[in-house]
Amino acid sequence: MTTIDQTEARLNTHEEVCALRYDGICARLKRLENIGVGAAGTIIMLLVTIVMRIG
């Protein structure tokens, strides 16, 4: 095997590993985004409830 073939094989392996990691990162970010939206919605509803009771 030549140096070019070895380098290409290593690069292809690296690209595959990075693609898997990228998919995992995207899934985690989507989950965190959903948690943030849910928490914000809950806080808004609680604040509206408090304002309605006071007013």
VENRA-V524119 format. One record per residue. N is the residue number from 1. RES is the residue in one letter. OMEGA is omega in whole degrees, -180 to 180 (NA if undefined). Layout:
<<N:RES:OMEGA> <N:RES:OMEGA>>
This chain:
<<1:M:180> <2:T:180> <3:T:180> <4:I:179> <5:D:178> <6:Q:180> <7:T:179> <8:E:178> <9:A:178> <10:R:180> <11:L:178> <12:N:177> <13:T:179> <14:H:180> <15:E:179> <16:E:180> <17:V:180> <18:C:178> <19:A:178> <20:L:179> <21:R:180> <22:Y:178> <23:D:178> <24:G:179> <25:I:179> <26:C:179> <27:A:179> <28:R:180> <29:L:179> <30:K:179> <31:R:179> <32:L:178> <33:E:179> <34:N:177> <35:I:180> <36:G:179> <37:V:178> <38:G:179> <39:A:179> <40:A:178> <41:G:179> <42:T:180> <43:I:179> <44:I:-180> <45:M:177> <46:L:178> <47:L:177> <48:V:179> <49:T:179> <50:I:179> <51:V:-180> <52:M:180> <53:R:-179> <54:I:-175> <55:G:NA>>
